[in-house]
Amino acid sequence: MQFIGQNSNSFYATKNKIWHGVNFELLQIDFQPTFDRLKLVNRPFNLWRYREAIPIDIEAEIISFEEGFTPLLPLTFKDGTKALIKQEYLFPSGSYKDRGASILITQAKYLGIKHLVQDSSGNAGASIATYAKKAQISCDIYVPEDTSVAKTTQISAMGANIITVQGNRKETAKQAFEAAKKSYYASHCYNPYFFHGTKTIAYEICEQLDWKTPDSIVLPAGNGTLILGAYIGFNELYHLGIIAKIPKIIAIQSEHCCPIYKLFNKEHFLIEKYEASETIAEGIAIPNPVRALEMLEAITYSHGTVILVSDDEIMSSWKEMAASGYFIEPTSAACIAGLNKYLNSLAHTEICVSLFSGNGLKSIEKISKMLTIY
Ligand SMILES: Cc1ncc(COP(=O)(O)O)c(C=O)c1O
């Protein structure tokens, strides 16, 4: 399958334990999805209902909590703008990362992996630890020292070994990467199976819209697991002839950490040298995303853009959502603040979808602290 704008130099994962190319290049999965809408009729409403579009051998034991098919609810902001919001904070581990974890861990189990390594700002680690527990695979999860206590507690409760790295997210990734050379890297950034889980958000949105595509999709931009997953999913549906267009991908970053914004606006070219400052949106505080060029490609070819939000705007959106009954993470509020800005920039209304990416219960101590400041 040739994606719109696909880099022809992409390397391809094979059905073995390799998660990188010979020189540690990033891999894609060479896979032709098939898809028959009629087959969906009697299937349970979870993400595995798109079984033939998921690159996992038919013999594999599926590691799942019947996750997915999260509600798509309308939201009206106090300024009157409207969007549809996928309730991705309702996943078993509390974030959309379970989409990727279910597929990646299913593949790891199928490959006979007994031990794996992962690194994260917390949510991906909690998710991988949860699914690894279900699959009875032992794991080491690397987290930065400032990770929310709720997330580290959740990871430990799942029986994973936590390695707290004295340093930031970048240092954490570096240490995990080294450790992974002697294990299996269940990374949500490097391991291409993760993206074939997050892509199911595109399948679900289209099904929930009666197989129509939204005009735009507003997504947080950290390591790009949602942006790239959504781009793969919409591309597949487009090439399968199920949908007529690919929505514009609108990426949201914090003013304090905006490497993709800089790249998109040609203000910065050496992504690995970009330096960020602190933001309350920890999940998107990724200064050097390894798949930055792929993210740029997805945004550009979908005719999207990148929007920045300040910590004040994030907190104001967080409060507005709380006042509407949604208890979400500050990182999720960053996306919603960007969504509100995007909707206000439009000359005409359009069908726009976004999401609540993580549950506020994961960041209680950070939220309490923020409420004393803002
Ligand atoms: C709650 C939440 N939202 C959004 C993100 C953004 O991540 P990505 O760009 O990898 O999809 C993260 C990443 O950890 C997260 O935890």
The ligand as an SDF file (V2000), in Angstrom:
LIG
                    3D

 16 16  0  0  0  0  0  0  0  0999 V2000
   -2.6650   11.8730   27.9500 C   0  0  0  0  0  0  0  0  0  0  0  0
   -1.7870   11.9820   26.7480 C   0  0  0  0  0  0  0  0  0  0  0  0
   -2.2280   12.6890   25.6950 N   0  0  0  0  0  0  0  0  0  0  0  0
   -1.4680   12.8180   24.5980 C   0  0  0  0  0  0  0  0  0  0  0  0
   -0.2030   12.2640   24.4870 C   0  0  0  0  0  0  0  0  0  0  0  0
    0.5370   12.4990   23.2070 C   0  0  0  0  0  0  0  0  0  0  0  0
    1.2430   11.4540   22.6910 O   0  0  0  0  0  0  0  0  0  0  0  0
    1.4770   11.0630   21.1770 P   0  0  0  0  0  0  0  0  0  0  0  0
    1.8890   12.2600   20.4050 O   0  0  0  0  0  0  0  0  0  0  0  0
    2.5550   10.0590   21.2350 O   0  0  0  0  0  0  0  0  0  0  0  0
    0.2100   10.5010   20.6340 O   0  0  0  0  0  0  0  0  0  0  0  0
    0.2890   11.5090   25.5620 C   0  0  0  0  0  0  0  0  0  0  0  0
    1.5990   10.8430   25.5050 C   0  0  0  0  0  0  0  0  0  0  0  0
    2.0970   10.2590   26.4150 O   0  0  0  0  0  0  0  0  0  0  0  0
   -0.5240   11.3590   26.7140 C   0  0  0  0  0  0  0  0  0  0  0  0
   -0.0990   10.6550   27.7790 O   0  0  0  0  0  0  0  0  0  0  0  0
  1  2  1  0
  2  3  1  0
  2 15  2  0
  3  4  2  0
  4  5  1  0
  5  6  1  0
  5 12  2  0
  6  7  1  0
  7  8  1  0
  8  9  2  0
  8 10  1  0
  8 11  1  0
 12 13  1  0
 12 15  1  0
 13 14  2  0
 15 16  1  0
M  END
$$$$
